[in-house]
C-alpha cells in the first residue's frame, strides 16, 4: 500500500505477506491507517506476481481515503 498525502509523491507505508504458487491467495495482513477528517489522502494498492526472482505488476487500484471511510 502506498500513501500520497502531499499529492506529489507516493510513499510506501505497508506491504502484505508474499504467497507463493497460489492462483487464489488469502491474505491475513491488515493495514492500519491514521486519518484526520478533512485531509485529502489517496491510497494506492499494487499487486505483483513474483516468479523465479522476477517481479511483474499485474494490477493496481487508487482510492480517495475519505470516500472509502464514508462508504
Secondary structure, DSSP 8 states (H G I E B T S, - for coil): -EEESSSS--EE--------S-SS------------TT---EEEEEEEEEETTEEEEEEEEEEEHHHHHH-
